Amino acid sequence: MAWFVLAAVEQMDLSGFYGAYRLDGHGRPAHDPAMMVALLLFAYAKGQRSSRVIERACVEDIAFRVIAANEVPDHTTVARFRQRHEVALAGLFGDVLGMCADAGLTKVGVIAIDGTKIQANASRHSSRDYEQIAREILAEADAVDREEDERYCEARGDELPAELATAQGRRGWLREAKRLLEQKRAEEAKPIPCSRPERLKESKRRLAEELDVECRANATYETYRERGVAKDGRPLGRRPKPYQPPAVPAGKINVVDSDSRNIKSPRGCLQGYNAQAVTNEHQVVIAAEISADSPDFGHLEPMVSAAQDELKAAGVTDTPQVVVADAGYWHQDQMETVVSRGIEVLIPPDALKRKGARPGWDGGAYAFMRSVLETDHGGGLYRKRQGMIEPVFADTKFNRRIDRFQRRRRSACRSEWRLITATHNLMKLFRHQMVPAAA
C-alpha cells in the first residue's frame, strides 16, 4: 500500500502545494510537499489522523518510514501543512477520482446521494445564546479590570519605567436570506480566532448579523406583500399575520466552532456537520461536500451538480442516468430541475419508518413516484441505494474510526471530508488493482 500511494502521488498535480513556497533560498528548507502529501494520504487511508501519531509512526512503522524516506516531520509540521494547504488538499479528491476513471471505476449509470452526521471538533455544551455571550464578555472585561487595578493601582499601566520617566411565504424569504448568509460565510472562510475572548466577540457578531439579515428579509417581504401582486402577476392571497423579529438575537452559537450546528442524528443530537456524498455502483465517491443543515432537504440538486462538475474535471464523459436518494431529499422543484437535465430521479415520498402516506402528500408527483417504485424496474433500481452508499459511511466511521472532524471551521472540515473520501477512493483503487495480481 505504501508503494502504491507513492506511485499515485507521482501522477498527481501538486503545483498548488509547491507554489506556496519561496524559491529565493531564504529560510529553512521545507519537507518535500510530495512526501507530505503521500504521508497524509497513507495516514488517512489507515484511519490515522493525529499529527502526533503520524510523527511517532514515522519512527516506528516501516511503511510510514518508506513514505517519509526516513525523515521524521514533527507533529507541528504535519498540522501546519494541513492548515497551510487546505484548498490544495481538498483538490486531491479530483486527482484520485481521475485515476479511478482511468481504471474504469467511475461508471455513473446509477448514482446514490446521502448524508451522514459527523461530530465537529467542539462540544454542544459550548453553545451560548446572545445574552450568555454578552455576560461572559462583560465578566472577562471586569476580571481584567480588577487584575490591572491590583497590578497598577492608580497608574494607567503604560507609563515609562522609573529610570526613563517623563414561512414558504415569509418563512421561505427568511430561509433564503439565511442560506445566502451561510453561502457568504463559506466563501469568506474566515479563520476561527485562537483566544476565547476573540471567539466570544466573533460569536456575538455572528448572532447580531443573523438578526440583521432576518430583519432586512422580513422588511423586504412586507414590502412585497404590500404590492398585492406576485412576481408572476397574479394577485396575492390573504395577508398573513404580521411578524416582528426579536429585539435580541435568538438561538445559540458554538463559541468553539461557530460554523458547526446542533444537528439531529440517529443516535441523538450532536454538534457537527452534515457530510454529503455521491457514490456509484462501485462505491466510489464522485462528489463530497458538507453543510451545517440538519436535514438533507435542499441538497439534491447541489450534489447532482457537484457530481457532474467532478466527473467533467476528471475527464469522464458519461453522465448520470438515474439518481436514487432517501425520502429526506424530496424537494419537488429540485427534482424537476434534475429531471430537466435528462436524469431520472427515484426518491420515495414516505420514509421507511412512517406507516402510510404523509398527510397531504397524495396525488400528483407523490402518487406517480409511489407507482414507479412499486414496479420491478423502479423498485430494483432504488434497492441498489443502500448497498451503494451506506457501506462507504460504515467503512469511514467504523473501520477507519473517522467519526469526528479534527479541524474547526466549515472550509477546514470540507477540506478534511474531501481528503477522507479521496483516501476511500484510493483504497478502492488499490484493491481493484491488486485483484488480478492475487488471481
BASEVO-192181 format. One record per residue (C-alpha): residue number from 1; residue in one letter; y, x, z. Coordinates in Angstrom, 2 decimals, always signed. Each point is the difference from the previous one (the first is absolute). Layout:
<tordrens>
[tordren NUM, a, [Y, X, Z]]
...
</tordrens>
This chain:
<tordrens>
[tordren 1, m, [+0.00, +0.00, +0.00]]
[tordren 2, a, [+2.41, +2.85, +0.78]]
[tordren 3, w, [-0.51, +1.60, -3.42]]
[tordren 4, f, [+0.37, -3.42, -1.63]]
[tordren 5, v, [+3.37, -0.56, +1.71]]
[tordren 6, l, [+1.23, +3.44, -1.08]]
[tordren 7, a, [-1.01, -0.73, -3.60]]
[tordren 8, a, [+1.71, -3.41, +0.16]]
[tordren 9, v, [+3.26, +1.50, +1.29]]
[tordren 10, e, [+0.04, +2.41, -2.96]]
[tordren 11, q, [+0.23, -3.02, -2.31]]
[tordren 12, m, [+2.89, -1.62, +1.88]]
[tordren 13, d, [+3.68, +0.23, -0.82]]
[tordren 14, l, [+1.48, +1.70, +3.07]]
[tordren 15, s, [+3.49, +0.61, -1.38]]
[tordren 16, g, [+1.40, -2.44, +2.56]]
[tordren 17, f, [-1.24, +2.31, +2.77]]
[tordren 18, y, [+1.00, +3.33, -1.52]]
[tordren 19, g, [+3.46, -1.26, -0.94]]
[tordren 20, a, [+0.96, -0.34, +3.67]]
[tordren 21, y, [-0.20, +3.76, +0.68]]
[tordren 22, r, [+2.54, +2.75, -0.58]]
[tordren 23, l, [-0.68, +2.66, -2.61]]
[tordren 24, d, [+2.71, +2.49, +0.99]]
[tordren 25, g, [-2.17, +1.93, +2.43]]
[tordren 26, h, [+1.88, -1.09, +3.12]]
[tordren 27, g, [-1.92, -1.17, +3.03]]
[tordren 28, r, [-3.59, +0.45, +1.07]]
[tordren 29, p, [-2.59, -0.70, -2.74]]
[tordren 30, a, [-1.54, -3.45, +0.31]]
[tordren 31, h, [-3.67, -0.86, -0.20]]
[tordren 32, d, [-1.05, -0.78, -3.56]]
[tordren 33, p, [+0.68, -3.74, -0.55]]
[tordren 34, a, [-3.23, -0.30, -2.01]]
[tordren 35, m, [-1.96, +1.22, +3.00]]
[tordren 36, m, [+1.83, -2.37, +2.33]]
[tordren 37, v, [-0.63, -2.96, -2.32]]
[tordren 38, a, [-3.71, +0.84, -0.20]]
[tordren 39, l, [-0.12, +0.39, +3.78]]
[tordren 40, l, [+1.53, -3.45, +0.59]]
[tordren 41, l, [-2.18, -1.69, -2.63]]
[tordren 42, f, [-3.17, +1.47, +1.46]]
[tordren 43, a, [+1.05, -0.81, +3.59]]
[tordren 44, y, [+0.90, -3.61, -0.81]]
[tordren 45, a, [-3.24, -0.43, -1.96]]
[tordren 46, k, [-1.86, +1.04, +3.14]]
[tordren 47, g, [+2.12, -2.27, +2.19]]
[tordren 48, q, [+1.77, +2.92, +1.70]]
[tordren 49, r, [+3.76, -0.66, +0.12]]
[tordren 50, s, [+1.11, +1.76, +3.18]]
[tordren 51, s, [+1.97, +3.13, -0.87]]
[tordren 52, r, [-1.44, +1.77, +3.05]]
[tordren 53, v, [-3.56, -0.88, -1.00]]
[tordren 54, i, [+0.71, +1.27, -3.53]]
[tordren 55, e, [+1.37, +3.26, +1.41]]
[tordren 56, r, [-3.09, +0.49, +2.17]]
[tordren 57, a, [-2.32, -0.87, -2.90]]
[tordren 58, c, [+1.58, +2.79, -2.08]]
[tordren 59, v, [-1.50, +2.38, +2.58]]
[tordren 60, e, [-3.30, -1.68, +0.87]]
[tordren 61, d, [-1.09, -1.97, -3.10]]
[tordren 62, i, [-1.27, +1.97, -2.99]]
[tordren 63, a, [+1.04, -2.68, -2.51]]
[tordren 64, f, [+3.58, -0.01, +1.32]]
[tordren 65, r, [+0.01, +3.83, -0.06]]
[tordren 66, v, [-1.05, -0.03, -3.66]]
[tordren 67, i, [+2.83, -2.38, -0.90]]
[tordren 68, a, [+2.59, +1.89, +2.06]]
[tordren 69, a, [-1.20, +3.38, -1.36]]
[tordren 70, n, [-0.40, +1.19, +3.61]]
[tordren 71, e, [+3.64, -0.76, +0.77]]
[tordren 72, v, [+0.80, -2.05, +3.09]]
[tordren 73, p, [+3.13, -2.15, -0.41]]
[tordren 74, d, [+1.04, -1.18, +3.45]]
[tordren 75, h, [+0.26, -3.68, +0.89]]
[tordren 76, t, [+3.79, +0.00, -0.29]]
[tordren 77, t, [-0.23, +1.30, -3.56]]
[tordren 78, v, [-2.51, -2.72, -0.91]]
[tordren 79, a, [+2.14, -2.74, +1.57]]
[tordren 80, r, [+3.21, +1.21, -1.63]]
[tordren 81, f, [-1.72, +0.28, -3.38]]
[tordren 82, r, [-0.90, -3.69, +0.21]]
[tordren 83, q, [+3.57, -0.88, +0.94]]
[tordren 84, r, [+1.67, +2.20, -2.59]]
[tordren 85, h, [-2.19, -1.11, -2.92]]
[tordren 86, e, [-0.31, -3.67, +0.89]]
[tordren 87, v, [+0.76, -1.24, -3.54]]
[tordren 88, a, [-2.12, +2.64, -1.74]]
[tordren 89, l, [-3.00, -0.76, +2.23]]
[tordren 90, a, [+0.28, -3.68, -0.89]]
[tordren 91, g, [-0.03, +1.03, -3.67]]
[tordren 92, l, [-3.43, +1.64, +0.39]]
[tordren 93, f, [-1.45, -3.52, -0.16]]
[tordren 94, g, [+0.85, -0.15, -3.71]]
[tordren 95, d, [-1.52, +3.44, -0.69]]
[tordren 96, v, [-3.30, -0.95, +1.63]]
[tordren 97, l, [-0.02, -3.34, -1.81]]
[tordren 98, g, [+0.45, +1.86, -3.28]]
[tordren 99, m, [-3.07, +2.13, +0.74]]
[tordren 100, c, [-1.97, -3.15, +0.83]]
[tordren 101, a, [+1.09, -1.41, -3.37]]
[tordren 102, d, [-1.31, +3.10, -1.78]]
[tordren 103, a, [-3.34, -0.53, +1.76]]
[tordren 104, g, [-0.15, -3.66, -1.11]]
[tordren 105, l, [+0.50, -1.48, +3.47]]
[tordren 106, t, [+3.09, -2.11, -0.74]]
[tordren 107, k, [-1.45, -2.96, -1.86]]
[tordren 108, v, [+2.20, -2.96, +0.89]]
[tordren 109, g, [-1.68, -3.08, -1.40]]
[tordren 110, v, [+0.10, -1.51, +3.48]]
[tordren 111, i, [+2.32, +1.25, +2.76]]
[tordren 112, a, [+0.20, -1.09, +3.63]]
[tordren 113, i, [+3.08, -0.09, +2.24]]
[tordren 114, d, [-0.02, -0.03, +3.78]]
[tordren 115, g, [+1.86, +1.35, +2.99]]
[tordren 116, t, [-1.03, +1.49, +3.32]]
[tordren 117, k, [+2.05, +0.36, +3.16]]
[tordren 118, i, [+0.48, +3.58, +1.20]]
[tordren 119, q, [+1.49, +0.93, +3.36]]
[tordren 120, a, [+3.34, +1.80, -0.14]]
[tordren 121, n, [+0.71, +3.12, +2.02]]
[tordren 122, a, [+1.73, -2.21, +2.55]]
[tordren 123, s, [-0.94, -2.42, +2.76]]
[tordren 124, r, [+0.93, -3.67, -0.21]]
[tordren 125, h, [+1.18, +0.35, +3.60]]
[tordren 126, s, [+2.85, +2.16, -1.35]]
[tordren 127, s, [+1.58, -3.02, -1.70]]
[tordren 128, r, [+3.34, -1.14, +1.42]]
[tordren 129, d, [+2.37, -2.84, -0.72]]
[tordren 130, y, [+3.74, +0.45, -0.52]]
[tordren 131, e, [+1.00, -0.60, +3.64]]
[tordren 132, q, [-2.70, +2.37, +1.32]]
[tordren 133, i, [+1.17, +2.73, -2.36]]
[tordren 134, a, [+3.64, -0.54, +1.01]]
[tordren 135, r, [-0.89, +0.15, +3.70]]
[tordren 136, e, [-2.03, +3.20, -0.48]]
[tordren 137, i, [+2.83, +1.65, -1.96]]
[tordren 138, l, [+2.49, -0.89, +2.75]]
[tordren 139, a, [-2.41, +1.16, +2.71]]
[tordren 140, e, [-0.48, +3.37, -1.74]]
[tordren 141, a, [+3.77, +0.37, -0.43]]
[tordren 142, d, [+0.48, -0.79, +3.70]]
[tordren 143, a, [-2.66, +2.57, +0.96]]
[tordren 144, v, [+1.73, +2.64, -2.14]]
[tordren 145, d, [+3.35, -0.82, +1.64]]
[tordren 146, r, [-1.46, +0.33, +3.50]]
[tordren 147, e, [-1.71, +3.30, -0.87]]
[tordren 148, e, [+3.25, +1.41, -1.42]]
[tordren 149, d, [+1.97, -1.22, +3.03]]
[tordren 150, e, [-2.36, +1.93, +2.26]]
[tordren 151, r, [+0.21, +3.10, -2.21]]
[tordren 152, y, [+3.76, +0.12, -0.74]]
[tordren 153, c, [+1.54, -2.15, +2.78]]
[tordren 154, e, [+3.63, -0.57, -1.04]]
[tordren 155, a, [-0.11, +2.42, -2.96]]
[tordren 156, r, [-0.43, -1.18, -3.56]]
[tordren 157, g, [-2.92, +2.34, -0.64]]
[tordren 158, d, [+1.43, +1.71, -3.08]]
[tordren 159, e, [+2.40, +2.37, +1.76]]
[tordren 160, l, [-0.09, +3.72, -0.75]]
[tordren 161, p, [-1.75, +2.34, +2.44]]
[tordren 162, a, [+2.09, +1.15, +2.94]]
[tordren 163, e, [+0.47, +3.47, -1.45]]
[tordren 164, l, [+1.48, -1.45, -3.19]]
[tordren 165, a, [+1.86, -2.88, +1.54]]
[tordren 166, t, [+3.11, -1.30, -1.49]]
[tordren 167, a, [-31.06, -51.62, -25.95]]
[tordren 168, q, [-1.59, -0.23, -3.61]]
[tordren 169, g, [+3.62, -1.17, -0.30]]
[tordren 170, r, [+1.89, +1.76, +2.74]]
[tordren 171, r, [-3.15, +1.75, +1.22]]
[tordren 172, g, [-0.59, +1.34, -3.50]]
[tordren 173, w, [+3.55, +1.37, -0.24]]
[tordren 174, l, [-0.27, +1.66, +3.41]]
[tordren 175, r, [-3.45, +1.41, -0.81]]
[tordren 176, e, [+1.25, +1.43, -3.31]]
[tordren 177, a, [+3.03, +1.57, +1.71]]
[tordren 178, k, [-2.27, +1.70, +2.56]]
[tordren 179, r, [-2.34, +1.14, -2.79]]
[tordren 180, l, [+2.91, +1.66, -1.82]]
[tordren 181, l, [+1.06, +1.66, +3.27]]
[tordren 182, e, [-3.51, +1.40, +0.51]]
[tordren 183, q, [-0.02, +1.22, -3.60]]
[tordren 184, k, [+3.35, +1.75, +0.55]]
[tordren 185, r, [-1.30, +1.66, +3.16]]
[tordren 186, a, [-3.16, +1.15, -1.79]]
[tordren 187, e, [+2.08, +1.56, -2.79]]
[tordren 188, e, [+2.31, +1.75, +2.47]]
[tordren 189, a, [-2.96, +1.33, +2.04]]
[tordren 190, k, [+2.21, +1.20, +2.83]]
[tordren 191, p, [-1.78, +2.31, +2.46]]
[tordren 192, i, [-0.68, -1.24, +3.51]]
[tordren 193, p, [+2.17, +1.84, +2.57]]
[tordren 194, c, [-1.84, +2.32, +2.35]]
[tordren 195, s, [+1.89, -0.84, +3.20]]
[tordren 196, r, [-0.51, -3.33, +1.72]]
[tordren 197, p, [+3.74, -0.76, +0.44]]
[tordren 198, e, [+0.50, +0.38, -3.76]]
[tordren 199, r, [-3.05, -2.19, -0.67]]
[tordren 200, l, [+1.43, -2.68, +2.29]]
[tordren 201, k, [+3.31, +0.05, -1.85]]
[tordren 202, e, [-1.79, -0.21, -3.37]]
[tordren 203, s, [-2.15, -2.89, +1.23]]
[tordren 204, k, [+3.08, -1.85, +1.23]]
[tordren 205, r, [+1.73, +0.61, -3.35]]
[tordren 206, r, [-2.99, -1.37, -1.88]]
[tordren 207, l, [-0.15, -3.20, +2.04]]
[tordren 208, a, [+3.74, -0.53, -0.55]]
[tordren 209, e, [-0.48, +0.68, -3.72]]
[tordren 210, e, [-2.77, -2.60, -0.20]]
[tordren 211, l, [+2.23, -2.59, +1.70]]
[tordren 212, d, [+2.84, +0.79, -2.40]]
[tordren 213, v, [-2.31, -0.45, -2.98]]
[tordren 214, e, [-1.23, -3.31, +1.41]]
[tordren 215, c, [+3.57, -1.25, +0.53]]
[tordren 216, r, [+1.10, +0.95, -3.52]]
[tordren 217, a, [-3.12, -1.54, -1.57]]
[tordren 218, n, [+0.52, -3.19, +1.98]]
[tordren 219, a, [+3.67, -0.18, -1.04]]
[tordren 220, t, [-0.98, +0.48, -3.64]]
[tordren 221, y, [-2.59, -2.76, +0.29]]
[tordren 222, e, [+2.54, -2.39, +1.54]]
[tordren 223, t, [+2.39, +0.71, -2.89]]
[tordren 224, y, [-2.81, -0.67, -2.44]]
[tordren 225, r, [-0.81, -3.33, +1.70]]
[tordren 226, e, [+3.63, -1.08, -0.06]]
[tordren 227, r, [-0.02, +0.11, -3.79]]
[tordren 228, g, [-2.64, -2.72, +0.01]]
[tordren 229, v, [-1.54, +1.35, -3.22]]
[tordren 230, a, [-3.07, +2.23, -0.27]]
[tordren 231, k, [-0.19, +3.08, -2.22]]
[tordren 232, d, [-1.74, -1.99, -2.74]]
[tordren 233, g, [+2.71, -2.70, +0.03]]
[tordren 234, r, [-1.89, -2.74, +1.84]]
[tordren 235, p, [+1.62, -1.64, +3.05]]
[tordren 236, l, [-1.08, +1.28, +3.38]]
[tordren 237, g, [-1.74, -2.31, +2.45]]
[tordren 238, r, [+0.97, -0.93, +3.53]]
[tordren 239, r, [+1.92, +2.71, +1.79]]
[tordren 240, p, [-2.16, +1.68, +2.66]]
[tordren 241, k, [+1.02, +0.32, +3.63]]
[tordren 242, p, [+2.68, +2.66, +0.52]]
[tordren 243, y, [-1.19, +3.33, +1.33]]
[tordren 244, q, [+2.03, +2.32, +2.19]]
[tordren 245, p, [-1.23, +3.62, +0.22]]
[tordren 246, p, [-0.20, +1.34, +3.58]]
[tordren 247, a, [+2.97, +1.84, +1.45]]
[tordren 248, v, [-2.22, +2.88, +1.13]]
[tordren 249, p, [-2.72, +1.49, -2.24]]
[tordren 250, a, [-3.35, -1.68, +0.67]]
[tordren 251, g, [-3.44, +1.56, -0.15]]
[tordren 252, k, [-1.19, +3.43, +1.05]]
[tordren 253, i, [-0.14, +3.44, -1.59]]
[tordren 254, n, [-2.18, +2.97, +0.87]]
[tordren 255, v, [+2.09, +2.90, +1.27]]
[tordren 256, v, [-2.69, +2.58, -0.92]]
[tordren 257, d, [-0.70, -1.05, -3.60]]
[tordren 258, s, [+2.66, -2.52, -0.97]]
[tordren 259, d, [-1.60, -0.69, -3.40]]
[tordren 260, s, [-3.28, -1.21, +1.53]]
[tordren 261, r, [-0.59, -3.60, +1.04]]
[tordren 262, n, [-2.13, -1.93, +2.47]]
[tordren 263, i, [-2.55, -1.41, -2.45]]
[tordren 264, k, [-3.10, -2.14, +0.36]]
[tordren 265, s, [-3.44, +1.47, -0.64]]
[tordren 266, p, [-3.53, -1.40, +0.42]]
[tordren 267, r, [-0.14, +1.72, +3.39]]
[tordren 268, g, [+3.36, -1.21, +1.25]]
[tordren 269, c, [+3.57, +1.22, -0.43]]
[tordren 270, l, [+0.86, +3.65, -0.52]]
[tordren 271, q, [+3.10, +2.05, -0.73]]
[tordren 272, g, [-0.52, +1.27, -3.51]]
[tordren 273, y, [+0.08, -0.57, -3.73]]
[tordren 274, n, [-1.84, -2.07, -2.59]]
[tordren 275, a, [-1.68, +2.56, -2.28]]
[tordren 276, q, [-0.62, -1.47, -3.46]]
[tordren 277, a, [-2.55, +1.27, -2.53]]
[tordren 278, v, [-1.32, -0.90, -3.46]]
[tordren 279, t, [-3.53, +1.08, -0.90]]
[tordren 280, n, [-2.39, -0.31, -2.95]]
[tordren 281, e, [-3.74, -0.55, -0.12]]
[tordren 282, h, [-0.65, +3.72, +0.68]]
[tordren 283, q, [+1.94, -0.39, +3.29]]
[tordren 284, v, [+2.64, +2.37, -1.35]]
[tordren 285, v, [+3.49, -0.77, +1.32]]
[tordren 286, i, [+2.39, -0.43, -2.93]]
[tordren 287, a, [+3.11, -0.96, +2.00]]
[tordren 288, a, [+1.01, +0.50, +3.63]]
[tordren 289, e, [+3.17, -1.20, +1.71]]
[tordren 290, i, [+1.03, -1.12, +3.48]]
[tordren 291, s, [+2.22, -2.74, +1.37]]
[tordren 292, a, [+1.21, -1.13, +3.39]]
[tordren 293, d, [-0.91, -3.65, -0.65]]
[tordren 294, s, [-2.82, -1.46, +2.04]]
[tordren 295, p, [-1.31, -2.44, -2.66]]
[tordren 296, d, [-1.21, +1.00, -3.47]]
[tordren 297, f, [+2.09, -2.81, -1.52]]
[tordren 298, g, [+2.38, +1.30, -2.63]]
[tordren 299, h, [-1.84, +3.25, -0.79]]
[tordren 300, l, [-2.12, -1.16, -2.95]]
[tordren 301, e, [+2.39, +0.67, -2.88]]
[tordren 302, p, [+1.47, +3.24, +1.48]]
[tordren 303, m, [-3.50, +1.48, +0.46]]
[tordren 304, v, [-1.10, -1.02, -3.51]]
[tordren 305, s, [+3.14, +1.63, -1.39]]
[tordren 306, a, [-0.64, +3.12, +2.09]]
[tordren 307, a, [-3.57, +0.18, -1.32]]
[tordren 308, q, [+1.18, -0.30, -3.60]]
[tordren 309, d, [+2.60, +2.73, +0.55]]
[tordren 310, e, [-2.54, +2.35, +1.62]]
[tordren 311, l, [-2.51, -0.55, -2.81]]
[tordren 312, k, [+2.65, +0.65, -2.64]]
[tordren 313, a, [+1.10, +3.21, +1.73]]
[tordren 314, a, [-3.65, +1.12, +0.19]]
[tordren 315, g, [-0.42, -0.52, -3.75]]
[tordren 316, v, [-2.28, -3.03, +0.29]]
[tordren 317, t, [+0.55, -2.37, -2.91]]
[tordren 318, d, [-2.25, -2.81, +1.31]]
[tordren 319, t, [+1.76, -2.85, +1.77]]
[tordren 320, p, [-1.44, -2.19, +2.77]]
[tordren 321, q, [-1.64, -3.17, -1.23]]
[tordren 322, v, [-0.69, -1.78, +3.31]]
[tordren 323, v, [+1.66, +0.30, +3.41]]
[tordren 324, v, [-1.84, -1.23, +3.10]]
[tordren 325, a, [+1.56, -0.36, +3.45]]
[tordren 326, d, [-0.53, -2.06, +3.13]]
[tordren 327, a, [+1.88, -3.17, +0.92]]
[tordren 328, g, [+2.83, +1.88, +1.71]]
[tordren 329, y, [+1.33, +1.08, -3.41]]
[tordren 330, w, [+0.49, -3.55, -1.31]]
[tordren 331, h, [+3.54, +0.01, -1.42]]
[tordren 332, q, [+0.24, -2.40, -2.91]]
[tordren 333, d, [+3.09, +1.53, -1.61]]
[tordren 334, q, [-1.46, +3.53, +0.13]]
[tordren 335, m, [-3.37, -1.25, -1.24]]
[tordren 336, e, [+1.69, -1.57, -3.02]]
[tordren 337, t, [+1.86, +3.26, -0.65]]
[tordren 338, v, [-3.26, +1.98, +0.04]]
[tordren 339, v, [-1.74, -2.55, -2.24]]
[tordren 340, s, [+2.88, +0.26, -2.49]]
[tordren 341, r, [-0.97, +3.67, -0.46]]
[tordren 342, g, [-3.45, -1.04, -1.22]]
[tordren 343, i, [-1.75, +0.66, +3.32]]
[tordren 344, e, [-2.21, -2.66, +1.59]]
[tordren 345, v, [+0.55, -0.63, +3.71]]
[tordren 346, l, [-2.74, -1.19, +2.35]]
[tordren 347, i, [+1.33, -0.86, +3.47]]
[tordren 348, p, [-1.50, -2.80, +2.12]]
[tordren 349, p, [+2.65, -2.36, +1.37]]
[tordren 350, d, [-1.99, -0.42, +3.22]]
[tordren 351, a, [-0.98, +2.69, +2.48]]
[tordren 352, l, [-3.68, +0.37, +0.85]]
[tordren 353, k, [+0.58, -0.99, +3.64]]
[tordren 354, r, [+1.64, -3.29, -0.96]]
[tordren 355, k, [-2.16, -3.10, -0.30]]
[tordren 356, g, [+1.30, -2.06, -2.89]]
[tordren 357, a, [+3.22, +0.35, -1.98]]
[tordren 358, r, [+3.39, +0.80, +1.50]]
[tordren 359, p, [+2.17, -3.07, +0.57]]
[tordren 360, g, [+2.01, -0.62, -3.15]]
[tordren 361, w, [-1.87, +2.64, -1.99]]
[tordren 362, d, [-1.73, -2.32, -2.42]]
[tordren 363, g, [+0.26, -0.74, -3.69]]
[tordren 364, g, [+1.66, +2.19, -2.62]]
[tordren 365, a, [-0.62, +3.73, +0.26]]
[tordren 366, y, [-1.89, -0.39, +3.29]]
[tordren 367, a, [-2.62, -2.34, -1.44]]
[tordren 368, f, [-0.24, +2.06, -3.19]]
[tordren 369, m, [-0.66, +3.23, +1.93]]
[tordren 370, r, [-2.64, -1.67, +2.16]]
[tordren 371, s, [-1.80, -1.27, -3.09]]
[tordren 372, v, [+0.11, +3.47, -1.60]]
[tordren 373, l, [-1.42, +1.68, +3.09]]
[tordren 374, e, [-2.82, -2.54, +0.14]]
[tordren 375, t, [-1.26, +1.08, -3.44]]
[tordren 376, d, [-2.63, +2.73, -0.29]]
[tordren 377, h, [+2.35, +2.25, -1.96]]
[tordren 378, g, [+3.08, -0.43, +2.21]]
[tordren 379, g, [-1.95, +0.08, +3.24]]
[tordren 380, g, [-1.96, +3.04, -1.13]]
[tordren 381, l, [+3.17, +1.93, -0.78]]
[tordren 382, y, [+1.61, -0.92, +3.31]]
[tordren 383, r, [-3.09, +1.01, +1.99]]
[tordren 384, k, [+0.52, +3.57, -1.25]]
[tordren 385, r, [+3.20, +0.26, +2.03]]
[tordren 386, q, [-1.57, +0.79, +3.34]]
[tordren 387, g, [-2.22, +2.76, -1.36]]
[tordren 388, m, [+2.86, +1.53, -1.96]]
[tordren 389, i, [+2.63, +0.46, +2.70]]
[tordren 390, e, [-1.38, -0.60, +3.50]]
[tordren 391, p, [-2.20, +3.15, -0.05]]
[tordren 392, v, [+3.12, +2.06, -0.79]]
[tordren 393, f, [+1.68, -1.14, +3.20]]
[tordren 394, a, [-3.25, +0.40, +1.97]]
[tordren 395, d, [-0.46, +3.57, -1.21]]
[tordren 396, t, [+3.62, +0.83, +0.81]]
[tordren 397, k, [+0.15, -1.56, +3.45]]
[tordren 398, f, [-3.51, +0.55, +1.36]]
[tordren 399, n, [-1.62, +2.86, -1.92]]
[tordren 400, r, [+3.12, +2.17, -0.20]]
[tordren 401, r, [+1.54, -1.46, +3.20]]
[tordren 402, i, [+3.39, -0.53, -1.65]]
[tordren 403, d, [+1.25, -3.14, +1.72]]
[tordren 404, r, [+3.44, +1.18, +1.08]]
[tordren 405, f, [+2.88, +1.66, -1.81]]
[tordren 406, q, [+1.06, +3.36, +1.38]]
[tordren 407, r, [+3.51, -0.03, -1.42]]
[tordren 408, r, [+2.90, -2.35, +0.68]]
[tordren 409, r, [+2.26, -1.83, -2.46]]
[tordren 410, r, [-0.99, -2.16, -2.93]]
[tordren 411, s, [+0.35, +2.65, -2.71]]
[tordren 412, a, [-1.95, +2.53, +2.10]]
[tordren 413, c, [-2.81, -2.52, +0.63]]
[tordren 414, r, [-0.03, -0.88, -3.72]]
[tordren 415, s, [-0.44, +3.69, -0.83]]
[tordren 416, e, [-2.83, +0.25, +2.53]]
[tordren 417, w, [-1.71, -3.18, -1.26]]
[tordren 418, r, [+0.08, +1.26, -3.60]]
[tordren 419, l, [-1.40, +3.35, +1.14]]
[tordren 420, i, [-2.77, -1.83, +1.90]]
[tordren 421, t, [-0.95, -2.08, -3.05]]
[tordren 422, a, [+0.29, +3.03, -2.29]]
[tordren 423, t, [-2.58, +1.85, +2.10]]
[tordren 424, h, [-2.22, -3.10, -0.09]]
[tordren 425, n, [+0.11, +0.18, -3.80]]
[tordren 426, l, [-0.62, +3.75, +0.14]]
[tordren 427, m, [-3.18, -0.57, +2.00]]
[tordren 428, k, [-1.07, -2.66, -2.51]]
[tordren 429, l, [+0.53, +2.48, -2.82]]
[tordren 430, f, [-1.88, +2.72, +1.88]]
[tordren 431, r, [-3.05, -2.22, +0.56]]
[tordren 432, h, [+0.13, -1.21, -3.61]]
[tordren 433, q, [-0.12, +3.54, -1.33]]
[tordren 434, m, [-2.73, +1.07, +2.43]]
[tordren 435, v, [-2.45, -2.71, -1.10]]
[tordren 436, p, [-1.12, +1.69, -3.28]]
[tordren 437, a, [-0.46, +3.33, +1.81]]
[tordren 438, a, [-2.19, -1.62, +2.67]]
[tordren 439, a, [-2.13, -1.75, -2.64]]
</tordrens>
